[in-house]
Amino acid sequence: MLRITFLGTGGSTPTPNRNPSAIAVNREGELMLFDCGEGAQQQMMRAKTGMKIKSIFLTHFHADHVLGIPGLLQTMALQGRKEPLEIYGPRYVDKFLYHLLSLGYAGRSFEVRAIELGPGDVIRRAGYEIRAIKTVHNVVSIGYVLEEDMRPGRFNRERALELGIEPGPLFSKLQSGHSICVEGREIRPEEVLGPPRPGRKIVYTGDTRPCESVIEASENADLLIHDGTLSEETKGYAIDYMHSTALEAAEVAKKAAVKKLILTHISARYSDLEGAMKLEEEARLVFENTEVARDLMTIEVGYSE
């Protein structure tokens, strides 16, 4: 399972249709949050994602990406959380969180660990890694790549039977990469497995202008979630405030040969259905497999092969 739930898809200010930025990613039962805008915890309740979050990954410290943190942590404490919570972010994340979490009086029953990341830093976890990438915004910022490890190649059942292997546990052992012994003869996994296959790869940019670092990091990604704040008619604002237009995001997706593009951080002027369709149509002129995110939209990322 690699399930992505868009908790907030609006840019800068909330609207009746869109909360500020927040995305929940559930990988095989491990829940992560990317950005945490105002109202994120209520959106998690509506989406029924649960709140057993292992980590929060912040792209930058603009208010619309972080103001949901204090309330979320207070709710976790009231629910009796004891496990530490890791909050990753760009330079000065420790100082920023110190001041953010000093607002108001709130008891907390667990440790919050601030971990600073810069472009190129890698967090290794069981079966996958998360990499910080360079983005281009008007404050210090980073994006994130979540990429799974390579998977074993396809199992050749016919070849296994030819080699005298009985279906059952020995099949599983070979599929998991272990050699077996049949009638005194060693059979190695590569004798019955095809070439290794890539795991799944998703990229989340946060707020950014189009940039080569995102194109390079997104190469062949299954999913690119990119800043698509504005349309071409308001490109001047996108340049002034260091965001991307829908068409510019589509150009990034095309250059990176991603499989699907989802636009998020949608300006309030495009927040309704008509506005979202305008951005989607604009992007599809360049990259057909584009969708504008909606609050509480959930997608499952499958294997490409």
C-alpha angles and dihedrals in degrees: 000000000000106000125175122197120189105217096172128013104168129110123238098325131040121245131192087267103036135047121203119276121306132133127187118208120193113192113182091327096316109120123210132174124214109201120343114223126182113299095018093135093054090050089051089054092050092047092044092227093142123228102253091121118174097191144001119214116201121198095195141333105260109135096246089062101046114027093095092065102083094050093044092052091048091053091048089053092050088051089057100251114178103169118098117255120221117213114190124193146139128289115326095018089138094055092042094052092046090060095038094052092046090068111107127350113288131156117222128199098195141051121261113208118200112206121188119218135186132188110296096025114132131205111202118207135167107294098353147036138221119219128195114226135193117262130178115235135136093264131038106293145162137191130213139234119199109196128172125220121263114279127224116268123260115291114245102216095181092053091048091053090048088056090055098253115151116225113255135056094359090059089054093048092054091045090055091054102261127129119235136200121233119182091339094311124113115229116196124209093243090063091068103023129081123225117305115274127218121255122228122290130197130177128202116189104184110201114346149136114243108279142172093241091063092045091052094045092048097052110143092349117165089224135015117193104195139178106264099166101148146018128247091261089065096037090126090066090047090055094044094050096035100245132126132247120231091251092050091052089051090053089054090050092049094048091048092047092227120173098229137011125205119189119213141163089066116192116245089244088066097035098112125076094264092052093047090051090051091055092044094050091047092053094045090062085073105022117024100197095067129130132181110231120242126202111270092012110148127197133181116220110216132194115276092218 
